[in-house]
Amino acid sequence: MSEQEEPKTRQFCPYCDEEMLAPDGAGCGTCGITVFYCPQCRSPIPRDQRKCPECGAEVKGEQA
């Protein structure tokens, strides 16, 4: 039996709540936004969040 990749979990855009169909999950095809991920649990998070809503990890964003 050949090695198979584990099925990826479905990812939803934190802005429009539509399922993201991009293979890398880098962006939402529906609203066109670039999606950022928690460095600890890899859940998609809104850019304005400083803590992950899933695991509570601190998220460092770019300074404007």
Stockholm file with secondary structure:
# STOCKHOLM 1.0

chainA/1-64         MSEQEEPKTRQFCPYCDEEMLAPDGAGCGTCGITVFYCPQCRSPIPRDQRKCPECGAEVKGEQA
#=GR chainA/1-64 SS CCCCCCCCCCCBCTTTCCBCCCTTCCBCTTTCCBCEECTTTCCEECTTCSBCTTTCCBCCCCCC
#=GC SS_cons        CCCCCCCCCCCBCTTTCCBCCCTTCCBCTTTCCBCEECTTTCCEECTTCSBCTTTCCBCCCCCC
//
